[in-house]
């Protein structure tokens, strides 16, 4: 996994905040991107690669890394890429996010009353689909209850005696909650499935083609919206509808191969058939799945002292 965080302002290049972690920190070798001067005003460029290898390749205790993971998780929640079906996690995440911001603030205290919670514009901490479910005052009351519960679970909140929980602590609680979601850390790819095939397979059809037909028919069935997104993360491959509801999932251990062309991807499994879809990023999907295959095989063979190559897996 690689996370790069670079910033620019009107004066030009500010620098790479990972300079102190790299072997080279000469910012003269990294000019601002083309067109920066045309946009005007300050801007921030954040490159986030969402691979989650089973073998640690980054120092996940680095505060900058932790902050980027938190921001990425919160962005996915607020924009609905990770849909929340129950209100309890919605309220917990909103309370953790307000605690992150209030702990970091030098102007506003950690909220302990309803008015102090309302001062944080609580609706901005909720996914858009949940905003109209309650009034702002009702949400503030629920979030205040969650904040009090969180503070109760951390006995060192009284800052007159000892330092309270840090920003990093609340960020970690937020990320730990989001990690429970099946789509956490996913890459999302737009896909288009072949039309529903209701014809009876001929006797000459192979078992694989029948399996493929049945899988694709499930994904475009009339009982549910057609899958329009392919999500890939450390947990596996997920076929998702336009509202990011998961219709079908396969673990990486189930996937035995991927066949790609520039605009088409077929994901093969050992015993659950295979699914075909049109995808403009088919090559990227194949390479991403190959990376996960290598990492998972590495994990399985670590105790044996050997590593299995994934050569030939991607065709």
C-alpha positions in Angstrom: 0.0 0.0 0.0 1.2 3.5 -0.8 -0.3 6.7 0.4 1.0 10.0 -1.0 -0.1 13.4 0.4 1.1 16.5 -1.3 0.0 20.1 -1.1 0.3 23.2 -3.2 -0.6 26.8 -2.6 -0.4 30.0 -4.6 3.3 30.3 -4.1 3.8 26.9 -5.7 5.1 23.6 -4.3 4.9 23.3 -0.5 6.3 19.8 -0.2 5.6 16.2 0.4 4.6 15.5 4.1 6.2 12.1 3.8 9.6 13.7 3.0 10.8 12.7 6.5 9.9 9.1 5.8 11.5 8.8 2.4 15.2 8.5 1.3 14.9 11.5 -1.0 13.3 14.8 0.0 14.4 17.1 -2.8 11.2 18.8 -3.7 12.8 20.4 -6.8 12.4 17.0 -8.5 8.6 17.3 -8.1 7.2 20.4 -9.8 3.5 21.3 -9.4 1.2 19.5 -11.8 0.4 20.9 -15.1 -2.4 23.4 -15.1 -2.1 24.2 -11.4 -1.4 27.9 -12.1 -4.6 28.1 -14.1 -6.8 27.0 -11.4 -5.8 29.6 -8.9 -6.3 29.5 -5.1 -4.9 26.9 -2.7 -5.5 23.3 -3.5 -4.7 19.9 -2.0 -3.8 16.8 -3.9 -4.3 13.5 -2.1 -3.5 10.2 -3.8 -5.1 7.3 -1.9 -4.3 3.7 -3.0 -6.7 1.3 -1.2 -4.8 -1.9 -1.4 -4.9 -3.8 1.9 -2.1 -6.4 1.8 -1.9 -9.2 4.2 1.8 -8.5 4.6 2.5 -5.1 6.3 4.3 -2.8 3.9 3.7 0.5 5.7 4.0 1.8 9.2 0.4 2.0 10.2 1.3 3.8 13.4 2.3 6.9 11.4 -0.1 9.7 12.3 -0.3 11.0 8.8 -1.2 7.5 7.5 -3.8 7.2 10.3 -5.3 10.6 9.4 -5.6 9.7 5.7 -7.3 6.4 6.4 -9.8 8.2 8.7 -10.5 10.9 6.2 -11.0 8.3 3.5 -13.3 6.2 5.7 -15.4 9.3 6.6 -15.6 10.3 3.0 -16.9 6.9 2.0 -19.6 7.0 4.7 -20.8 10.5 4.0 -21.0 10.0 0.3 -22.9 6.7 0.6 -20.3 4.4 -0.9 -20.5 2.4 2.3 -24.3 2.4 2.9 -25.4 2.1 6.5 -28.8 0.3 7.0 -29.2 0.8 10.7 -29.2 4.1 12.6 -27.0 2.9 15.5 -23.7 3.0 13.5 -24.8 6.3 11.9 -25.0 7.9 15.4 -21.8 6.3 16.7 -19.8 7.4 13.7 -21.2 11.0 13.9 -20.3 11.1 17.6 -16.8 9.9 17.0 -16.3 12.4 14.1 -17.5 15.3 16.3 -15.2 14.1 19.1 -12.3 14.1 16.6 -13.0 17.7 15.5 -13.8 19.0 19.0 -10.7 17.4 20.5 -8.5 19.0 17.8 -10.2 22.4 18.1 -8.7 25.1 20.3 -11.9 27.2 20.1 -14.7 24.7 20.8 -14.7 22.3 23.8 -15.7 18.7 23.6 -19.5 19.0 23.6 -21.3 18.0 26.8 -24.6 19.8 26.3 -27.3 19.8 23.6 -26.4 23.4 22.5 -22.7 22.5 22.3 -23.6 19.5 20.0 -25.8 21.7 17.8 -23.0 24.2 17.4 -21.2 21.5 15.4 -23.9 21.4 12.6 -24.6 17.7 13.3 -26.3 17.1 9.9 -22.9 17.5 8.2 -21.6 14.4 10.0 -24.4 12.2 8.6 -24.8 10.3 5.3 -27.1 12.2 3.0 -29.7 9.4 2.9 -30.1 9.7 6.7 -30.4 13.5 6.9 -34.2 13.7 6.6 -34.9 10.8 8.9 -35.0 13.1 12.0 -34.8 16.8 12.8 -31.5 18.4 13.6 -32.5 18.7 17.2 -33.5 15.0 17.5 -30.2 14.0 15.9 -28.3 16.2 18.3 -30.0 14.6 21.3 -29.1 11.1 20.0 -25.5 12.1 19.2 -25.1 13.7 22.6 -26.1 10.4 24.2 -23.5 8.6 22.1 -20.9 11.2 23.0 -21.6 10.8 26.7 -21.4 7.0 26.3 -18.1 7.3 24.5 -16.7 9.6 27.2 -18.0 7.3 29.9 -16.1 4.4 28.3 -12.9 6.5 28.6 -12.4 7.3 32.3 -9.6 9.9 31.7 -11.8 12.4 30.0 -11.5 14.9 32.9 -8.8 17.2 31.6 -8.3 18.8 35.0 -6.8 15.6 36.2 -5.2 13.9 33.2 -5.2 14.3 29.4 -8.4 13.1 27.7 -8.5 10.8 24.7 -6.5 12.0 21.8 -7.6 12.9 18.3 -5.9 9.7 17.1 -8.0 7.7 19.6 -11.3 8.9 18.3 -10.1 8.5 14.7 -9.2 4.9 15.5 -12.7 4.2 16.9 -14.2 5.6 13.8 -12.1 3.6 11.4 -12.6 0.4 13.5 -16.4 0.9 13.2 -16.2 1.4 9.4 -14.0 -1.6 9.0 -17.0 -3.8 9.9 -18.6 -2.8 6.6 -18.2 -5.4 3.9 -17.2 -2.8 1.3 -14.6 -1.0 3.5 -11.5 -0.1 1.5 -13.0 -1.0 -1.8 -12.0 0.1 -5.3 -15.3 0.8 -7.2 -15.5 0.0 -11.0 -18.5 0.8 -13.2 -19.7 -2.3 -15.0 -22.5 -3.3 -17.4 -23.8 -6.8 -17.4 -25.0 -8.7 -20.5 -28.8 -8.8 -21.0 -30.8 -11.3 -19.0 -30.7 -14.7 -20.7 -34.0 -16.5 -20.2 -33.5 -19.1 -22.9 -32.9 -22.7 -21.9 -29.3 -23.8 -22.4 -28.8 -26.3 -25.3 -27.4 -29.7 -24.6 -24.1 -28.7 -26.1 -23.7 -25.9 -23.5 -20.8 -26.5 -21.2 -21.2 -26.5 -17.4 -19.1 -23.3 -17.2 -21.3 -21.4 -19.6 -24.4 -22.6 -17.7 -22.9 -21.4 -14.4 -22.0 -18.1 -16.0 -25.5 -17.7 -17.3 -27.0 -18.4 -14.0 -24.8 -16.0 -12.1 -25.4 -13.2 -14.6 -29.1 -13.9 -14.5 -29.1 -13.5 -10.7 -27.3 -10.2 -11.0 -29.8 -8.8 -13.5 -32.9 -10.4 -12.1 -36.2 -8.6 -12.0 -36.3 -9.0 -8.2 -33.4 -6.7 -7.6 -31.7 -3.7 -9.3 -29.0 -4.8 -11.8 -25.5 -4.7 -10.5 -23.8 -1.7 -11.9 -20.6 -1.5 -9.7 -17.9 -4.0 -9.1 -16.2 -3.5 -5.7 -12.9 -5.1 -4.8 -11.3 -5.0 -1.4 -9.4 -7.2 1.0 -12.5 -9.3 1.8 -13.2 -10.2 -1.9 -15.2 -9.3 -5.0 -18.6 -7.7 -4.6 -21.3 -7.0 -7.2 -23.2 -3.9 -6.1 -26.2 -2.0 -7.4 -26.4 1.7 -8.0 -27.3 2.3 -4.3 -24.2 0.3 -3.3 -26.2 -2.6 -1.9 -24.3 -5.8 -2.2 -26.0 -8.4 -4.4 -23.3 -11.1 -4.5 -19.9 -11.5 -3.0 -17.0 -13.9 -3.6 -14.0 -14.2 -1.3 -10.6 -14.0 -2.9 -10.1 -17.7 -2.1 -13.0 -18.5 -4.3 -11.6 -16.7 -7.3 -9.3 -18.9 -9.4 -8.8 -16.7 -12.5 -9.7 -13.6 -14.4 -9.9 -13.2 -18.1 -9.7 -9.6 -19.3 -9.8 -7.6 -22.5 -9.7 -3.8 -22.7 -13.5 -3.6 -22.2 -14.5 -7.0 -20.8 -13.8 -8.9 -17.6 -14.7 -12.5 -16.6 -14.2 -13.5 -13.0 -13.9 -17.3 -12.6 -14.5 -19.2 -9.4 -13.7 -22.8 -8.4 -17.2 -24.0 -7.8 -19.6 -21.0 -8.1 -19.4 -20.4 -11.8 -18.1 -17.2 -13.3 -19.6 -13.7 -14.0 -19.1 -11.7 -17.2 -19.3 -7.9 -17.4 -18.4 -5.0 -19.6 -16.0 -2.7 -17.9 -13.8 0.2 -19.3 -11.3 -0.5 -16.5 -11.2 -4.3 -17.0 -7.3 -4.4 -17.2 -7.1 -2.5 -13.9 -9.6 -4.9 -12.3 -7.5 -7.9 -13.4 -4.3 -6.4 -12.1 -5.9 -5.5 -8.8 -7.3 -9.0 -8.3 -4.0 -10.5 -9.2 -2.3 -8.4 -6.4 -4.8 -9.7 -3.9 -4.3 -13.3 -5.1 -0.5 -12.9 -4.6 -1.0 -11.5 -1.1 -3.5 -14.1 0.0 -1.3 -16.9 -1.3 1.6 -15.4 0.5 -0.4 -15.3 3.7 -1.4 -19.0 3.3 2.2 -20.1 2.7 4.0 -17.9 5.3 4.0 -20.7 7.8 5.4 -23.1 5.2 8.3 -20.8 4.4 7.5 -20.5 0.8 5.6 -18.2 -1.6 3.4 -19.2 -4.5 3.7 -17.3 -7.7 0.5 -16.1 -9.4 2.0 -16.4 -12.8 -0.6 -17.5 -15.3 -3.4 -16.6 -13.0 -4.3 -13.4 -15.0 -5.0 -14.1 -18.7 
